Each structure stands twice: as structure tokens, then as C-alpha cells.
Amino acid sequence: QKIVEISCDVDCIQDEHDYLIKELKDVENLRKFIIK
């Protein structure tokens, strides 16, 4: 797992955030798919 350095700029942090959000959405979609 990747560790974001403190020196990382805002764009980098935003990319990390977007990636995490995407992962969360993928998990939620998977749950919905399994429940159906």
C-alpha cells in the first residue's frame, strides 16, 4: 500500500482521494450486485 508523502502537493492528494472514492463506489456496487 502506498504512503503519501507530506511534501505531496494538492493535486496528488486529490488524486489519492479520488482513487479512494472510486474504490468505495466499486465496493458498494459489488454489494448491490451480490444482494440482488
HELIX and SHEET records of a PDB file:
HELIX    1   1 VAL A   10  ILE A   35  1                                  26    
END                                                                             
